[in-house]
Amino acid sequence: MIVEPSPIVQEGLKNIIQRIQDFTVDAFYFDTNRLTEHLLARIPDLLLFNPCLLDPSSRRNIRQLYGINDECSLVAIEYSFVDKEIRDQFDAEISINDNDTRIQNKLQALKRNEKTERKNESEELTDRENEILVAIARGLTNKEIAEKYYISIHTVISHRKNIVKKTGIKSVSGLTVYALLNNLISYNDID
């Protein structure tokens, strides 16, 4: 589904997406008026959304605002400045300056990640995820974890999302208890 006020951008994205195997564009919206209604009836795999359509005075969670569940990947269509607080709510971004191949690669990667996430939901934490979990339990920030393990902050955030999906625990305190109960850390490790 594409939610974009520009007919030219909409048509361009539609043409690019239709060239990707196993991808189709089911619906177009020029504004958000009937978006919630549509999402109640049918959940798309990918929702390409122009963040400029959001009311700048509203800082509410986009998923909550429009009833978008976690099964739907949310992709920002960017061709102007987007506030970091809003940008962080999207799973990926495509830029007006991205070429066809880059857009196709980003969308296919989201689709692959979606399949992998469904598979991983019942799996145990990987060694790296256990390391990240221990760092979280010890009170390290995303930036500190990234520096410690020589990975990007985005990778840390991805690991955190995987940990939450696999454990079902969202809070740092809950993850700390999980780490303690699974003997990943001891009480002495906690600051």
Secondary structure by P-SEA (a helix, b strand, c coil): ccccccaaaaaaaaaaaaaccccccccccccccaaaaaaaaccccccccccccccccccccccccccccccbbbbbbccccccaaaaaaccccccccccaaaaaaaaaaaaaaaaaaaaaccccccaaaaaaaaaaaacccaaaaaaaacccaaaaaaaaaaaaaaaccccaaaaaaaaaaaccccccccc
